[in-house]
Amino acid sequence: MSGCTQCGTCCLKYGMRLEASGQDIAKWMFDGREDILRHVLIRYDEKGEVSEGILWVDENGNKVASCPFLRSTEDKRYFCGIQDAKPEVCSWHFCEKYYPFD
């Protein structure tokens, strides 16, 4: 989004209530992104096919306190450590600074 100040609000406030789509998971599997997949609790449909995934979990499948790929700089700017492969849902958030949710 143009105008992004890299405050991290979108990831810090909403980043822990997300699900990955089956397409996200298929792409990560195809691309060999085990670094991402190890943080996703994959759900399967009745046919045994990937349907979606819960973001973000630890190695035991427990939700973690923050996105494991959110990076910060010394001057408190935030950026996505997997920008090139981030879940589609992460692109859906509107910046509260520009679109307040009153």
Secondary structure as GFF3:
##gff-version 3
##sequence-region A 1 102
A	DSSP	alpha_helix	9	14	.	.	.	ID=ss1
A	DSSP	beta_strand	18	21	.	.	.	ID=ss2
A	DSSP	alpha_helix	22	30	.	.	.	ID=ss3
A	DSSP	alpha_helix	34	37	.	.	.	ID=ss4
A	DSSP	beta_strand	40	44	.	.	.	ID=ss5
A	DSSP	beta_strand	50	55	.	.	.	ID=ss6
A	DSSP	beta_strand	70	72	.	.	.	ID=ss7
A	DSSP	beta_strand	78	80	.	.	.	ID=ss8
A	DSSP	three_ten_helix	83	85	.	.	.	ID=ss9
A	DSSP	three_ten_helix	88	91	.	.	.	ID=ss10
###
